[in-house]
């Protein structure tokens, strides 16, 4: 037996997508399977794996895994890939809903972009003091489906990977965000409605080229500090742009939060069943 797959990317955040509606990959085998498939030197390589499965609540259910085999409540770039995959494979219409751990997600697929309506952000906090060995940081945080911490800097490009990675891993595992940890975003304001971002992702345990929920968190937190207006264009590490729509005006209710951006197929193929 072979396992058909599609390799996709959402603005540089890449995923292996598998139609698992007939349980080709059983639940008990998923973690080890994901570890093997996401290894960039010995297999396809990806930031995560998306299993498309049956749902009695929506058009389909996704079961999402980070590259280390851990599950995640939500992934904005992965959501756009899942939506595009579902349309391409006639699993769902252009306007759809799908089930995630974070809740029911609505998506709209068009010729150029995919819009995903995210669940309502929560756990909004400003000015959290995070002490590291060498420095102290003021960090804003919010959960946009998964938890995110944001540091505002004047120039994120002056930080190299050797600097970002210790900051990312240190804040990701800091006691302030225990026990589950957090994703970490370095953010630079570039205009009245634009920002740049670099993200260290929990579960990938490295900087990634894109993070949709991180871009959303950064845009909302920048707006709450009155440094940008919505909709916010976010330039991510891949050089692509995402657009975040929301309403920052009413307390901690952000209205409809919509993540807009591309999703593309890289290639398709089959995996050997010995990976299960």
C-alpha positions in Angstrom: 0.0 0.0 0.0 1.1 3.5 -0.7 -0.1 6.8 0.8 -1.0 9.6 -1.6 0.0 13.1 -0.4 0.1 16.7 -1.5 2.9 19.1 -0.5 1.6 22.6 -0.1 2.8 25.9 1.3 1.0 28.9 2.7 3.4 31.9 2.1 6.4 29.6 2.8 5.0 27.7 5.8 5.0 24.2 4.3 2.8 21.1 5.0 2.2 17.6 3.9 -1.6 17.2 3.3 -3.2 13.7 3.4 -6.8 12.7 2.7 -7.3 10.4 5.7 -11.1 10.1 5.5 -10.6 6.3 5.2 -8.1 6.2 8.0 -5.1 5.3 5.9 -2.9 6.5 8.8 -4.4 5.3 12.1 -4.4 7.6 15.1 -1.9 5.5 17.0 0.7 5.8 14.2 0.4 9.5 13.5 3.0 10.9 15.8 5.8 8.6 14.5 4.6 9.0 11.0 4.7 12.8 11.2 8.2 12.7 12.7 9.5 10.6 9.7 7.6 12.5 7.0 8.7 16.0 8.2 12.4 15.1 8.2 13.8 17.2 5.4 16.9 15.1 4.8 15.3 11.6 4.9 11.7 12.3 3.6 9.4 14.9 2.1 10.1 17.5 4.8 7.6 20.0 6.2 6.7 22.2 9.1 3.7 20.0 9.8 1.2 17.4 8.5 -2.5 18.0 7.9 -4.8 14.9 7.9 -8.2 15.6 6.3 -10.8 13.6 8.0 -14.6 13.1 8.2 -16.7 15.4 10.4 -20.4 15.4 11.4 -20.2 19.1 12.3 -18.6 20.7 9.2 -17.4 19.9 5.7 -14.4 18.1 7.1 -12.2 17.8 10.2 -8.5 18.4 10.2 -6.0 16.7 12.5 -3.0 18.9 12.5 0.5 18.0 13.7 3.7 20.0 14.1 6.9 18.6 12.7 7.9 17.2 16.1 4.8 15.1 16.3 2.9 17.4 18.7 -0.6 18.4 18.0 -1.6 22.1 17.6 -5.0 23.7 18.2 -4.7 25.9 15.1 -2.4 27.0 12.2 -3.4 29.9 10.0 -1.3 29.1 7.0 -2.1 25.4 7.3 -5.8 26.4 7.4 -5.5 28.1 4.0 -3.8 25.1 2.6 -6.4 22.7 4.0 -9.2 24.9 2.4 -7.5 25.0 -1.0 -6.9 21.2 -0.8 -10.5 20.6 0.1 -11.8 22.6 -2.9 -9.3 21.0 -5.3 -10.3 17.5 -4.3 -14.1 18.3 -4.2 -14.3 17.7 -0.4 -15.8 21.1 0.3 -17.3 24.1 -1.7 -15.6 27.5 -2.1 -17.3 28.7 1.1 -16.7 26.1 3.7 -16.3 25.2 7.4 -14.0 22.7 9.0 -13.4 21.4 12.5 -10.3 22.0 14.5 -9.3 21.7 18.1 -9.7 25.5 18.4 -13.2 25.3 17.1 -15.1 25.5 13.7 -13.2 27.5 11.1 -14.8 29.2 8.2 -12.9 29.7 4.9 -13.5 31.3 1.5 -11.4 30.2 -1.5 -11.0 32.5 -4.5 -8.7 32.6 -7.6 -6.0 34.6 -5.9 -6.3 34.3 -2.1 -7.9 32.3 0.7 -9.6 34.0 3.6 -9.9 32.2 6.9 -12.1 33.4 9.7 -10.2 32.6 12.9 -11.7 31.9 16.2 -12.0 34.9 18.6 -8.6 35.8 20.1 -8.4 35.6 23.9 -5.9 35.8 26.8 -4.8 39.3 25.8 -2.1 40.8 28.0 0.3 43.7 27.6 3.6 44.4 29.2 4.4 41.0 30.6 7.9 41.1 32.2 10.1 38.3 31.0 13.5 38.0 32.5 16.2 36.1 30.6 19.8 35.4 31.7 21.2 38.4 29.8 18.2 40.8 29.6 14.7 41.7 30.6 11.9 42.1 28.0 8.4 43.6 28.0 6.2 41.2 26.1 2.7 41.4 24.8 0.7 38.2 24.4 -2.5 36.9 22.9 -4.0 33.5 21.9 -5.1 33.6 18.2 -5.9 29.9 18.1 -2.5 29.1 19.7 -0.6 31.3 22.2 1.7 34.0 20.9 4.2 36.4 22.5 5.2 39.6 20.7 8.3 41.8 21.1 8.3 45.1 19.3 11.8 46.1 17.9 13.0 49.0 15.9 14.8 46.7 13.4 14.2 42.9 13.3 16.7 42.4 10.5 19.7 43.4 12.7 19.0 40.2 14.7 20.7 37.2 13.3 19.5 33.6 13.7 22.0 32.9 16.5 20.5 35.7 18.5 16.8 35.1 17.6 16.9 31.4 18.3 18.0 31.7 21.9 15.5 34.5 22.5 12.8 32.4 20.8 13.5 29.2 22.7 14.0 31.0 26.0 10.7 32.9 25.8 8.9 29.9 24.3 9.9 27.8 27.4 9.8 30.7 30.0 7.9 30.0 33.2 5.7 33.1 32.4 4.1 30.9 29.7 4.1 27.5 31.4 3.1 24.8 31.1 2.3 24.8 27.4 4.8 27.4 26.2 4.3 30.0 23.5 5.2 31.0 20.0 7.5 34.0 19.8 7.3 36.9 17.3 9.7 39.8 16.7 7.8 42.7 15.2 8.8 45.9 13.4 6.3 48.7 12.5 6.9 49.7 8.9 3.9 52.0 8.2 0.6 53.2 9.4 -1.0 49.8 8.4 2.0 47.5 7.9 4.5 45.5 9.9 7.3 43.0 9.4 7.6 39.9 11.5 9.9 36.9 12.3 8.5 34.0 14.2 9.9 31.2 16.4 7.3 28.4 16.3 6.5 26.1 19.2 6.4 22.5 17.9 8.8 23.3 15.0 11.3 24.6 17.6 12.9 26.9 15.1 12.3 30.1 13.1 9.8 29.5 10.3 9.3 31.4 7.0 5.7 32.1 7.9 3.1 31.8 10.7 -0.4 32.9 10.1 -1.6 33.0 13.7 1.6 34.8 14.6 1.0 37.4 11.9 -2.5 37.8 13.3 -1.3 38.2 16.9 1.3 40.7 15.9 -1.2 42.8 13.9 -3.8 42.9 16.7 -1.2 43.7 19.4 0.3 46.5 17.3 -3.2 47.9 16.8 -4.0 47.7 20.5 -0.9 49.9 21.1 -2.3 52.3 18.4 0.7 51.9 16.2 -1.2 50.6 13.1 -4.7 50.6 11.7 -6.7 47.7 10.3 -6.5 46.0 7.8 -2.8 45.3 8.5 -0.4 44.1 5.9 2.2 41.7 7.4 5.5 41.0 5.6 6.8 37.7 6.8 10.2 36.1 6.7 9.5 34.4 3.3 9.0 37.9 1.7 5.3 37.2 1.2 2.6 39.3 2.6 -0.5 38.4 4.6 -3.4 40.7 5.3 -5.2 40.7 8.7 -8.7 42.1 9.0 -10.3 42.8 12.4 -12.0 45.4 14.6 -9.7 46.7 17.5 -12.2 49.2 18.8 -14.2 47.4 21.4 -12.3 46.3 24.5 -10.8 42.8 24.0 -13.4 41.7 21.4 -11.7 42.0 18.0 -14.8 41.5 15.8 -14.4 39.1 12.8 -10.7 38.2 12.6 -9.8 37.2 9.1 -6.5 36.0 7.8 -6.0 36.5 4.0 -3.2 35.1 1.9 -2.0 32.5 -0.6 -1.9 28.7 -0.6 0.0 26.8 -3.3 0.6 23.2 -4.3 4.3 22.4 -4.5 4.1 18.8 -5.7 2.2 15.5 -5.2 3.4 12.0 -4.7 3.1 8.8 -2.7 4.7 7.7 0.5 5.6 4.1 1.3 3.4 2.3 3.8 6.4 1.3 5.9 6.3 4.9 7.4 3.2 3.8 9.4 
